[in-house]
Amino acid sequence: MSMKVIEINDSNIKVGDESGILCQSPGFALVTEDTLEIGDFAENHSRMQPTNSFNKYWHELNLEPISHSRKLRHHADLAYAQLVHLTGMADISQEVILSVPSNFSQEQLGILLGLARQTAFSPVGIVNTALVDSISALRKSQVLHADLQLHQVVLTLLIREENVLKVEKVVQVPGVGKQNFMNLMMQVATDLFIGQCRFNPQHDANSEQDLYNLLRAWLSNQGEEETVQLELKNNNSVHLAKLTRAHLLEVLGKYYKEINKQINTIGADFEGKLLLTENISGLPGFIDSISKAHDRAVLRGDQGIQACLEHRSLIANNKDEITLISKFKTSDLGIKNSPKKSEELQTEEATHALFANEAIEIRRLDIKNVLEGPDINRSSRTLNFIVEDLPEDVGIIDKTDKGIYFHSKTNSAILNGRTIIKGKHLLRLGDHIKFPKSVDEIRLIKVRDGEK
C-alpha cells in the first residue's frame, strides 16, 4: 500500500495519497456518557449539545487536565481519538507523513508524535505545512503563506537564501478563525430572520443547529450570487430570510481588515508570492479584500500532500529519530530555475472547456449525468456524461473573479488523474476532469484570438 499524508489543520484535517484526498474531518468532538463522536457528525450536533462539544483540542493540544468532563483526561485524548477516526476512514495501516501547522510548539509536536505511534500506522516524518506548500513558489526569494484554522489565522514567512528554503517567521492572528466567522455569520443570519419574519433560530437548539449547518454548507459551496435565500423549518412552519452578499461582506470586513493588517505588516516591503490555502481563500470576498500590490496564488487542496509524497525522501529520512522538517536545500528539491515559459504558462487562464470535440467558452457550465440518450439536454452550457452509478447533478464549472472553480457534487470525480471529494476545487489551464467508467473528459484549454 502507498504512503499516506495526514495534514493537520483543525478546520479541516486531510488524509491523502498519490490518488488525491481520501477524507477530511473537522476538529470537532462530541462527548456524552455513552459515546464519543468525531468530525462532521460532532460539528453537525455541536450547537445542540454545547457543553459536550469540543473544538479546541488541536488548538490547545496539551496534557493539562480537563475538569468539566469525567470521560476525558486532557485534549490529547481527543486528538488521539481523531487520529484513530481518520485511520478508519482512510484505511491507514502503513507509513504516514505528518504535515503540521507552523504554530505547533515543540511540546505539541512531541505529543502528536507520541499519539501517532499508538495508532495502527507508523509515522515516518513530520514537516511544516507552509514549507511544503511553498515549494510551488520556489523561484521567489520570499513566500508568505496564509492559512485559516478554527480559531485563528496563521501567517508564515519563508525565505530562500544560500540554497535553502526555510521558515523565517510565524505570526498568529487570533479571533479570526473559521469558528469566529461562523459565529459572526450566525448572528447576521439570526438578525435577518428576526427582522424579516420575526423568528429567532437561536432560541431553540434544534433550529440553531439547522442554521449553523445551513451556513456551513453554503460556505463550502458558495457561488457568486448577490442574494442568498435561507430557509429554516420549525414546528411545521417554514421561515425564509434573504441575505445579500454586500451586507455579509460588510460585516465580515472587520475580520478581513485584521488579517490584512498583519499581512501588510509582515509584507511591508514584500515582493514575493502570497500563497493562500483553500481554507482562507474560500472566505466570501476575502481575496478581493487583499491589496492588489501582492502577487498572490491559491493553493490546491491536495498540493501540500502531493509535495510531501514527491519529496518523501527528504522528509522521512530518519525513522529512528523523527524531527520537524522546517527547511529544505533548494538543490535537493530538483526544481529547475531556467524555464521561464513554464512560469508564464501557469499564470495564463483557460478560456474554454474542450468536451466531446467541442470548445465551449467558460462562464458557468453545468455538468450532468443522463442515462437516457434521447432525453439528453443539448444546452450549449451543459456538459452531459452518460455514466452509471452517478447522480444526475454532477457539478458545475464556474468562472469567478478569483479564478475558475469546479464545484464537485460527487466523491467520484477524477481531476488530473486523482479522485477528489465533494466541494470546490481551483482549476488551471491544462486540467482535465473525468469520471469512472467514462470515456469522455473535460479539458481546460486556452483559445487565442483568431483561433477557430
C-alpha positions in Angstrom: 0.0 0.0 0.0 1.2 3.5 -0.8 2.4 6.0 1.8 -0.2 8.5 3.1 -0.1 12.0 4.5 -2.1 13.5 7.3 -2.3 17.3 7.1 -3.2 18.7 10.5 -5.4 21.8 10.4 -8.3 21.7 12.9 -10.6 23.4 10.5 -10.3 20.6 8.0 -7.8 17.7 8.7 -7.0 15.9 5.5 -5.7 12.5 4.6 -4.3 11.9 1.1 -2.1 9.8 -1.0 -0.9 9.9 -4.6 -4.5 9.5 -5.8 -5.6 12.7 -4.1 -7.5 13.5 -0.9 -9.1 10.4 0.7 -11.0 12.0 3.5 -11.4 15.2 5.5 -12.5 15.8 9.1 -13.1 19.0 11.1 -11.6 19.2 14.6 -14.8 18.6 16.5 -15.6 16.1 19.2 -18.9 15.3 20.9 -18.5 13.5 24.2 -21.5 12.1 26.0 -21.9 9.5 28.8 -22.2 6.7 26.2 -20.5 7.8 23.0 -17.6 9.8 21.5 -18.2 11.2 18.1 -15.5 12.9 16.0 -15.5 15.1 12.9 -18.5 16.0 10.8 -21.1 14.3 13.0 -19.8 16.1 16.0 -19.8 19.5 14.3 -23.3 18.9 12.9 -24.6 18.4 16.5 -22.3 20.9 18.4 -25.0 23.6 18.9 -27.5 21.1 20.2 -25.1 19.9 23.0 -22.7 22.8 23.6 -21.5 21.6 27.0 -20.5 18.2 25.4 -18.9 19.8 22.3 -15.1 20.3 22.0 -13.2 22.1 19.2 -10.0 23.5 20.8 -8.2 20.2 21.4 -5.8 20.8 18.4 -5.5 24.5 19.0 -4.6 23.8 22.7 -3.0 20.4 22.3 -1.6 19.6 25.7 -1.8 17.2 28.7 -3.5 19.6 31.1 -6.4 18.0 33.0 -9.9 18.8 31.7 -12.1 19.5 34.8 -15.5 19.6 33.2 -15.6 16.1 31.7 -15.5 12.9 33.6 -14.7 10.9 30.4 -11.6 12.9 29.3 -8.3 13.4 30.9 -7.0 16.1 28.5 -7.1 17.4 25.0 -4.6 14.8 23.8 -7.3 12.2 24.4 -9.5 13.8 21.8 -6.6 14.4 19.3 -5.8 10.7 19.6 -9.5 9.8 19.0 -9.4 11.8 15.8 -6.3 10.1 14.6 -7.9 6.7 15.2 -11.1 8.0 13.5 -9.0 9.1 10.4 -7.3 5.7 10.4 -10.6 4.0 10.0 -12.0 6.5 7.4 -8.9 6.3 5.1 -7.9 2.7 5.9 -4.4 3.8 7.1 -2.2 0.9 8.2 1.2 1.9 6.7 3.8 4.6 6.8 2.5 8.2 7.2 4.0 11.6 6.9 2.5 14.2 9.3 2.2 17.7 7.9 1.7 20.3 10.7 0.9 24.0 11.0 3.7 26.5 11.7 2.3 27.4 15.2 2.8 24.0 16.7 5.2 24.2 19.6 7.9 21.6 20.3 5.8 20.2 23.2 2.8 19.8 20.8 4.9 18.1 18.2 6.1 15.7 20.8 2.6 14.9 22.0 1.4 14.4 18.4 4.3 12.1 17.6 3.6 10.1 20.8 -0.1 9.8 19.9 0.6 8.8 16.3 2.9 6.0 17.5 0.0 4.5 19.4 -2.2 4.1 16.3 -2.3 1.5 13.6 0.0 3.5 11.3 3.7 4.3 11.5 4.8 8.0 11.5 8.0 8.3 9.5 8.3 12.1 9.2 7.0 15.5 10.3 7.1 18.5 8.1 5.9 22.1 8.2 2.8 22.5 6.0 3.7 26.0 4.9 7.1 24.8 3.8 5.9 22.0 1.6 3.1 24.3 0.2 5.8 26.8 -0.7 7.8 24.5 -2.9 5.5 25.6 -5.8 6.8 29.2 -5.4 10.5 28.3 -5.0 11.6 30.8 -7.6 10.6 33.6 -5.4 13.0 34.8 -2.7 10.2 35.2 -0.2 6.9 33.5 0.3 4.1 34.5 2.7 1.8 31.5 3.4 -1.7 32.3 4.9 -3.9 29.6 6.4 -7.2 29.6 8.2 -7.7 27.4 11.3 -10.7 27.0 13.5 -9.7 29.8 16.0 -7.0 31.8 14.2 -5.2 32.6 11.0 -1.6 31.6 10.8 0.9 33.6 8.6 4.2 32.0 7.8 7.0 33.9 6.2 9.5 31.8 4.3 12.7 33.0 2.7 15.1 31.4 0.1 18.7 32.3 0.6 22.0 30.5 0.2 20.4 27.5 -1.4 17.9 27.0 1.5 14.2 27.5 1.7 13.3 27.9 5.3 10.6 29.2 7.8 11.7 32.7 8.9 8.7 34.0 10.9 5.3 32.8 12.2 2.5 35.2 13.1 -0.7 34.0 14.7 -3.8 36.2 14.3 -6.3 35.1 17.0 -10.0 35.6 16.9 -10.4 35.4 13.1 -10.6 31.6 12.7 -13.3 29.7 10.9 -15.4 29.4 14.1 -15.2 33.2 14.6 -16.5 33.7 11.0 -19.3 31.1 11.6 -20.4 32.8 14.8 -20.5 36.2 13.0 -22.5 34.7 10.1 -24.8 33.1 12.6 -25.5 36.4 14.2 -26.1 38.1 10.9 -28.5 35.4 9.8 -30.3 35.5 13.1 -30.8 39.2 12.9 -32.2 38.8 9.4 -34.7 36.1 10.5 -35.9 38.2 13.4 -36.2 41.3 11.2 -37.8 39.7 8.2 -40.1 37.0 9.7 -40.0 37.5 13.5 -38.3 34.2 14.1 -35.3 33.7 16.3 -33.5 30.5 15.3 -31.2 30.7 18.3 -34.0 30.4 20.8 -34.2 26.7 20.1 -31.2 24.3 20.0 -32.5 22.4 17.0 -33.2 25.4 14.8 -29.9 26.9 15.9 -28.1 23.8 14.7 -30.1 23.8 11.5 -29.0 27.4 10.8 -25.4 26.5 11.6 -25.4 23.5 9.2 -27.1 25.6 6.5 -24.5 28.3 6.7 -21.7 25.7 6.9 -23.0 24.0 3.7 -23.3 27.4 1.9 -19.8 28.4 2.9 -18.4 25.2 1.4 -20.3 25.5 -1.9 -20.9 29.3 -2.3 -21.3 30.8 -5.7 -21.3 34.4 -6.8 -25.0 35.1 -6.3 -25.8 38.5 -5.0 -28.6 37.3 -2.7 -28.9 34.0 -0.8 -32.3 32.8 0.4 -32.1 31.0 3.8 -34.8 28.6 4.7 -35.5 27.0 8.1 -38.3 24.7 9.2 -39.6 24.9 12.8 -42.8 23.5 14.3 -44.3 22.7 10.9 -43.6 26.3 9.8 -41.1 27.5 7.1 -39.2 30.6 7.7 -37.4 32.5 4.9 -34.7 35.2 5.1 -32.7 36.9 2.4 -29.0 37.6 2.9 -27.3 39.9 0.4 -23.7 39.3 -0.4 -23.0 43.0 0.1 -24.3 43.0 3.6 -22.4 39.9 4.5 -19.1 41.3 3.1 -19.6 44.5 5.0 -19.9 42.6 8.3 -17.1 40.2 7.6 -14.9 43.1 6.5 -13.8 43.9 10.1 -12.2 40.5 10.4 -10.6 40.8 6.9 -9.1 44.1 7.9 -7.4 42.5 10.9 -5.9 39.7 8.7 -4.8 42.1 6.0 -3.3 44.4 8.6 -1.0 41.5 9.7 -0.3 40.5 6.1 0.7 44.1 5.2 2.8 44.5 8.3 4.8 41.4 7.5 5.0 42.2 3.9 5.6 46.0 4.0 8.4 45.7 1.5 7.3 42.2 0.4 8.0 41.4 -3.3 7.5 37.6 -3.0 4.4 35.4 -3.5 1.4 35.4 -1.2 0.1 31.8 -1.0 -3.5 31.3 0.2 -4.7 27.9 1.2 -8.2 26.8 0.1 -9.4 27.3 3.7 -8.7 31.1 3.7 -9.3 31.8 0.0 -12.8 30.3 0.3 -14.0 33.0 2.7 -16.6 35.1 0.9 -14.9 38.1 -0.7 -11.6 37.7 1.1 -9.4 37.6 -2.0 -10.9 40.8 -3.2 -10.0 42.5 0.2 -6.3 41.8 -0.3 -4.1 44.6 -1.6 -3.6 44.4 -5.4 0.1 45.0 -4.8 0.5 41.4 -3.6 1.4 38.7 -6.1 -1.0 36.0 -4.8 -1.9 32.5 -5.7 -4.4 30.0 -4.4 -3.1 26.5 -3.5 -4.9 23.4 -4.5 -6.5 21.4 -1.7 -4.0 18.5 -2.0 -1.0 20.5 -3.2 0.9 20.1 0.1 0.0 16.4 0.3 1.4 15.7 -3.2 4.6 17.8 -2.4 5.1 15.6 0.8 4.9 12.5 -1.3 7.1 13.8 -4.1 9.8 14.7 -1.6 9.3 11.9 0.9 13.0 11.0 0.8 13.8 14.5 2.3 11.1 14.3 5.0 11.2 10.6 6.1 15.0 10.5 6.2 15.5 9.2 9.7 12.7 7.0 11.0 14.6 6.3 14.3 14.7 9.9 15.3 11.9 11.9 13.7 12.3 15.7 13.9 10.3 18.6 12.3 11.5 19.5 8.8 11.3 23.3 8.6 13.8 23.9 5.8 14.9 22.3 2.5 18.0 22.7 0.5 16.7 24.0 -2.9 19.3 21.8 -4.7 17.6 18.8 -3.1 14.1 19.8 -4.4 15.1 19.1 -8.0 13.3 22.2 -9.4 15.0 23.8 -12.4 15.2 27.6 -12.3 15.6 28.2 -16.0 12.3 27.5 -17.8 10.6 31.0 -17.6 7.9 30.0 -20.1 6.5 27.4 -17.7 6.0 30.2 -15.1 4.2 32.3 -17.7 2.0 29.3 -18.6 0.9 28.8 -15.0 -0.4 32.4 -14.9 -2.5 32.0 -18.1 -6.1 31.3 -17.5 -8.2 28.8 -19.5 -10.9 30.3 -21.8 -12.7 27.2 -23.0 -13.6 23.7 -21.9 -12.9 21.0 -24.5 -15.6 18.4 -24.4 -16.8 15.9 -27.0 -14.6 17.6 -29.6 -16.2 20.9 -28.9 -14.6 24.0 -27.3 -17.1 25.7 -25.0 -16.4 29.2 -23.6 -16.1 29.0 -19.8 -18.6 31.1 -17.9 -20.9 28.8 -15.9 -21.1 25.2 -17.2 -23.4 22.6 -15.7 -22.1 19.0 -15.7 -24.9 16.5 -15.8 -25.2 12.7 -15.9 -28.0 11.4 -18.2 -28.6 7.7 -18.8 -31.5 8.1 -21.3 -29.9 9.1 -24.6 -33.0 10.6 -26.4 -33.7 13.0 -23.5 -30.2 14.4 -23.1 -30.3 18.2 -22.7 -28.4 19.7 -25.6 -27.9 23.1 -24.0 -24.7 24.8 -25.0 -24.0 25.5 -21.3 -24.4 21.9 -20.2 -21.8 19.1 -20.4 -23.5 15.7 -20.5 -21.9 12.5 -19.4 -23.5 9.1 -19.6 -22.2 7.1 -16.6 -23.9 4.5 -14.4 -23.9 4.9 -10.6 -23.5 8.7 -10.7 -26.1 11.3 -9.6 -27.9 13.4 -12.2 -26.3 16.6 -11.0 -22.6 16.0 -11.1 -21.2 19.5 -10.7 -20.5 23.0 -12.0 -17.6 24.7 -13.6 -17.8 28.4 -12.7 -15.6 31.3 -13.7 -15.3 34.0 -11.0 -13.0 36.9 -10.2 -11.0 34.5 -8.1 -10.4 32.1 -10.9 -12.1 29.0 -12.4 -13.6 26.5 -10.0 -15.1 23.1 -10.2 -17.9 22.6 -7.7 -18.0 18.8 -7.5 -21.2 17.3 -6.2 -19.9 13.7 -6.0 -16.9 12.0 -4.5 -16.3 10.2 -7.8 -14.8 13.0 -9.9 -11.3 12.5 -11.2 -9.2 15.7 -11.5 -5.8 15.3 -13.3 -5.9 11.5 -12.7 -6.7 11.8 -8.9 -10.0 11.2 -7.3 -11.3 14.2 -5.4 -14.1 14.7 -2.9 -17.2 16.9 -2.9 -16.6 20.6 -2.8 -14.9 23.5 -4.6 -11.6 22.9 -6.5 -9.5 25.5 -8.2 -8.9 24.8 -11.9 -6.0 25.8 -14.1 -5.1 25.7 -17.7 -4.5 22.1 -18.9 -6.5 20.5 -16.1 -8.8 17.6 -17.1 -11.9 16.2 -15.4 -13.5 12.8 -15.9 -15.5 10.2 -14.1 -15.1 6.4 -13.5 -16.2 4.2 -16.5 -16.4 7.3 -18.7 -14.5 7.6 -22.0 -15.2 11.4 -22.1 -13.3 14.1 -20.3 -13.4 17.8 -19.8 -10.1 19.6 -20.6 -9.4 23.3 -19.9 -7.8 25.0 -22.8 -7.0 28.5 -24.0 -8.3 29.7 -27.4 -6.3 32.7 -28.6 -7.7 35.5 -30.7 -8.0 34.4 -34.3 -8.2 30.7 -33.5 -11.3 28.8 -34.5 
